[in-house]
Amino acid sequence: MTLTIHSEPLTARAFAPFGDVLDCSGAVDKVINAGMCDRFHDRARLDFGPAGRAGISIFRARARALPYTCDLLERHPEGSQAFIPMSEAPWRIIVAPDAGGVPGTPRAFAPAPGQGVNFLRNTWHGVLTPLAEPGLFAVIDRIGDTPNLEEHFLSDPFLLAS
């Protein structure tokens, strides 16, 4: 029998074991630009390891449809990875705790428009899963010479229903 999971709302509390929610919720840290801009300061625990630096890339992912069969999870042992959508198109976030070096039971999150995430170092996560075009994301992650990608193809893929 295939495991089927459903998306839950993306909240800071629910997502905390996997990383940070990037949004402008909560109190404003500082008002800048002559009172015309609210700053929500230092929203992510960025980690690029001792042999890396921060880089900003642009990803353009093809849209997926629900239900979506997930057969691959990946993680980045050398650094965190943040995804910031460049449109308000819907997308999904798939994560799993580590279970002895392999992904454990998966969870899925449905971000609200304008929400992004920062995956902590070594967090198992699904591939970028936009549900509509254009699938554009700014990605802040580790740039370095050492390998920073571990892929795990699932022997028992699961279904993301919603």
C-alpha positions in Angstrom: 0.0 0.0 0.0 1.3 3.4 -1.0 1.7 6.0 1.8 -0.4 9.1 1.1 0.3 12.4 2.9 -1.6 15.6 2.9 -0.2 19.2 3.1 -0.6 21.1 6.3 -0.4 24.9 6.6 3.2 26.2 6.8 3.7 27.6 10.3 7.0 28.4 12.1 6.1 26.0 14.9 5.3 23.0 12.7 8.3 23.6 10.4 10.9 24.3 13.2 12.5 20.8 13.2 13.3 21.3 9.5 14.2 25.0 9.3 12.8 28.5 9.2 9.7 30.0 7.7 10.6 33.2 5.7 7.8 35.7 5.9 6.8 39.0 7.4 4.7 37.7 10.3 5.1 39.0 13.9 6.5 42.2 15.2 8.4 44.7 13.0 12.0 44.8 14.1 12.7 48.3 12.7 11.1 50.9 10.5 13.5 52.2 7.9 13.6 54.3 4.7 12.0 57.4 6.2 9.2 55.3 7.7 8.2 53.7 4.4 9.6 50.2 5.0 9.2 47.6 7.7 12.3 45.4 8.4 11.7 41.9 9.6 15.3 41.2 10.6 17.4 38.0 10.6 14.7 35.5 9.7 16.9 32.4 8.9 19.6 30.3 10.5 21.9 30.4 7.5 24.8 27.9 7.7 27.4 27.5 5.0 29.9 25.4 6.9 33.6 26.2 7.3 34.5 25.7 3.6 31.7 27.6 1.9 30.2 31.0 1.2 26.7 32.3 0.6 25.4 32.4 -2.9 22.2 33.5 -4.5 20.9 31.5 -7.5 17.7 31.6 -9.4 15.8 28.3 -10.0 13.1 27.8 -12.6 11.3 24.6 -11.9 8.6 23.0 -14.0 5.2 22.8 -12.4 3.9 19.6 -10.9 0.4 18.5 -10.4 -1.4 17.0 -7.4 -1.6 14.2 -6.6 2.2 14.0 -6.9 4.3 10.8 -6.5 7.4 11.6 -4.6 10.3 9.1 -5.2 13.3 11.3 -4.4 14.4 13.2 -1.3 17.7 15.0 -0.9 19.7 16.8 1.7 22.7 19.1 1.9 25.3 18.1 4.5 27.5 21.2 4.1 25.0 24.0 4.5 21.5 25.3 4.7 19.3 26.1 1.7 16.7 28.9 1.5 13.9 29.0 -1.1 12.1 32.3 -1.7 9.4 32.3 -4.3 9.5 35.1 -6.9 5.8 34.8 -7.6 2.7 34.1 -5.6 2.0 30.8 -7.4 1.2 27.9 -5.2 3.9 25.4 -4.2 4.5 22.5 -1.8 7.3 21.7 0.6 8.1 18.1 1.4 10.4 17.3 4.3 11.3 14.2 6.4 13.3 13.7 9.6 16.5 11.7 9.5 16.1 8.1 10.4 19.6 6.6 10.7 21.0 8.2 7.5 17.8 7.8 5.4 14.6 9.8 5.2 12.0 9.0 7.9 8.2 9.6 7.6 7.6 12.5 5.2 5.5 15.6 5.9 4.2 18.2 3.4 3.5 21.9 3.9 1.4 24.4 1.9 3.0 27.8 2.1 0.8 30.9 2.0 1.5 33.4 -0.9 4.8 35.1 -0.1 6.1 32.5 2.3 9.6 30.9 1.7 11.6 28.5 3.8 15.2 27.9 4.9 16.1 24.2 5.2 18.6 23.6 8.0 21.8 21.7 7.1 21.2 18.0 6.6 17.4 18.3 6.4 15.8 15.7 4.0 13.5 17.5 1.6 11.7 16.9 -1.7 12.7 18.6 -5.0 11.3 22.0 -5.8 7.5 21.5 -6.3 5.7 24.5 -7.8 2.1 23.8 -8.7 1.9 26.5 -11.4 4.2 28.3 -13.7 6.5 30.2 -13.7 8.2 28.2 -10.8 10.8 30.9 -10.1 12.6 30.9 -6.8 15.6 32.8 -5.4 17.8 30.3 -3.7 20.4 31.2 -1.0 22.7 28.3 -0.3 26.3 27.2 0.1 28.8 27.7 -2.7 32.0 25.7 -2.3 34.3 23.0 -3.7 33.2 20.1 -1.5 30.1 18.0 -2.3 26.9 19.3 -0.8 24.2 17.0 -2.2 23.0 13.6 -1.0 20.1 12.1 -2.9 17.9 9.2 -1.7 15.7 7.5 -4.2 12.7 5.9 -2.3 12.1 2.2 -2.7 8.5 3.0 -1.7 7.5 6.3 -3.2 4.6 8.1 -1.5 1.7 10.2 -2.8 1.2 13.9 -2.0 -2.5 14.3 -2.2 -3.0 18.0 -1.3 
